[in-house]
Amino acid sequence: MKKDLHPYSTSIMSLFLSLFLFFFLIL
């Protein structure tokens, strides 16, 4: 993983992951 990533980008990635998990649980 790159270390020059912005906190905002990491946050978005985390949010996407959470959303994916959420949908997976619903399905």
Buried (B, 14 or more C-beta within 10 A) or exposed (E): EEEEEEEEEEEEEEEEEEEEEEEEEEE
